[in-house]
C-alpha cells in the first residue's frame, strides 16, 4: 500500500538547522511531484514548497524560500526538507505530500513534529 513516512523532526534551538526526510513506497515515486506542508497549532495547513518529478525545479513559500531547501532522490524514493535559521514560528507538524502528474489521487504522510524553542 501507499506509504509516506516522515522522520527527522524534533526540538531545535532558534537559529538551528534540521533535515526532514520522507520515505515513499507503494507508488511510482518518480511520477509524482512532492511537496512539504506544515500546520502550526490553531492554524491552517500551509504549503512550505514543492519539487517537480525530476527534482530540477523547486518553489517555496515566500517566508521560507531563503531558509528551506527541498531535494529528492528518485533512486531511493526519498524527499528531503533542509531547514536552516529556524525560528519559533517554524514550530509545526510537517507533512510530506505526493501528487501525480496529470491529476489523480494524492497522498499524505502522518507528519513529524518540529519544535523551535530555547
C-alpha positions as a printed NumPy array, in Angstrom:
array([[  0.   ,   0.   ,   0.   ],
       [  0.993,   3.629,  -0.383],
       [  3.087,   4.998,   2.414],
       [  4.769,   8.309,   3.088],
       [  6.763,   8.24 ,   6.286],
       [  8.333,  11.436,   7.58 ],
       [ 11.223,  11.463,  10.013],
       [ 13.808,  13.821,  11.411],
       [ 11.625,  16.127,  13.438],
       [ 12.453,  17.184,  16.96 ],
       [ 13.386,  20.044,  19.225],
       [ 15.866,  22.596,  17.918],
       [ 17.025,  25.956,  19.197],
       [ 16.283,  29.173,  17.308],
       [ 18.839,  29.669,  14.564],
       [ 19.456,  25.958,  14.297],
       [ 19.028,  23.546,  11.425],
       [ 17.121,  20.355,  10.857],
       [ 16.666,  17.976,   7.952],
       [ 13.413,  16.163,   7.482],
       [ 13.117,  13.039,   5.374],
       [ 10.133,  11.403,   3.731],
       [ 10.313,   7.789,   2.601],
       [  7.828,   6.843,  -0.108],
       [  6.592,   3.409,  -1.086],
       [  3.703,   1.767,  -2.887],
       [  3.597,   4.074,  -5.899],
       [  5.833,   5.208,  -8.779],
       [  7.703,   7.892,  -6.9  ],
       [  9.35 ,   9.472,  -9.937],
       [  5.908,  10.17 , -11.456],
       [  4.863,  12.353,  -8.543],
       [  5.62 ,  15.93 ,  -7.633],
       [  6.44 ,  16.084,  -3.951],
       [  5.584,  18.822,  -1.512],
       [  6.106,  19.696,   2.099],
       [  3.339,  21.305,   4.114],
       [  3.183,  22.359,   7.715],
       [  0.483,  23.014,  10.259],
       [  1.038,  25.031,  13.403],
       [ -1.307,  24.734,  16.387],
       [ -4.554,  26.569,  15.728],
       [ -3.604,  27.387,  12.144],
       [ -4.432,  26.016,   8.719],
       [ -2.062,  23.732,   6.919],
       [  0.203,  25.724,   4.623],
       [  2.483,  24.891,   1.744],
       [  6.191,  25.006,   2.506],
       [  7.327,  24.186,  -1.012],
       [  7.399,  21.586,  -3.718],
       [  9.774,  19.836,  -6.064],
       [  8.951,  18.523,  -9.514],
       [  9.192,  14.915, -10.57 ],
       [ 12.758,  15.038, -11.807],
       [ 13.967,  17.256,  -9.   ],
       [ 15.111,  20.046, -11.26 ],
       [ 12.574,  22.63 , -10.192],
       [ 11.524,  23.801,  -6.767],
       [  9.285,  26.508,  -5.416],
       [  8.801,  27.801,  -1.9  ],
       [  6.528,  29.952,   0.171],
       [  7.971,  33.445,   0.439],
       [  8.652,  33.224,   4.164],
       [ 10.737,  30.088,   3.703],
       [ 12.461,  30.395,   0.351],
       [ 15.739,  31.702,   1.743],
       [ 15.953,  29.212,   4.59 ],
       [ 14.463,  25.949,   3.356],
       [ 15.604,  23.615,   0.593],
       [ 13.705,  20.663,  -0.842],
       [ 15.509,  17.87 ,  -2.634],
       [ 14.7  ,  14.354,  -3.742],
       [ 16.431,  11.114,  -4.604],
       [ 14.321,   9.153,  -7.059],
       [ 16.615,   6.142,  -6.804],
       [ 15.851,   5.9  ,  -3.095],
       [ 12.241,   7.123,  -3.199],
       [ 13.116,   9.876,  -0.751],
       [ 12.351,  13.547,  -0.46 ],
       [ 14.058,  15.886,   1.963],
       [ 13.454,  19.248,   3.577],
       [ 16.565,  21.018,   4.782],
       [ 15.669,  23.815,   7.183],
       [ 18.083,  26.406,   8.479],
       [ 17.916,  29.605,  10.535],
       [ 14.885,  28.162,  12.248],
       [ 12.545,  30.457,  14.129],
       [  9.985,  29.747,  16.844],
       [  7.27 ,  30.443,  14.291],
       [  8.504,  27.463,  12.274],
       [  7.152,  25.219,  15.019],
       [  4.611,  22.943,  13.376],
       [  3.851,  19.442,  12.25 ],
       [  5.491,  18.97 ,   8.864],
       [  3.821,  16.754,   6.27 ],
       [  5.03 ,  15.152,   3.102],
       [  2.609,  15.136,   0.137],
       [  2.649,  13.365,  -3.231],
       [  0.669,  14.475,  -6.282],
       [  0.746,  12.695,  -9.648],
       [  1.397,  14.416, -12.945],
       [ -1.892,  14.914, -14.778],
       [ -4.099,  14.56 , -11.726],
       [ -5.305,  11.659,  -9.638],
       [ -5.177,  10.505,  -6.057],
       [ -2.753,  12.327,  -3.805],
       [ -1.113,  11.032,  -0.671],
       [ -0.148,  12.415,   2.722],
       [  2.29 ,  11.292,   5.341],
       [  1.438,  11.203,   9.02 ],
       [  3.61 ,  14.211,   9.842],
       [  6.605,  14.882,  12.023],
       [  6.732,  17.471,  14.796],
       [  9.278,  20.274,  14.644],
       [  9.604,  22.474,  17.703],
       [ 11.851,  25.521,  17.678],
       [ 12.453,  26.739,  21.181],
       [ 15.222,  27.721,  23.528]])
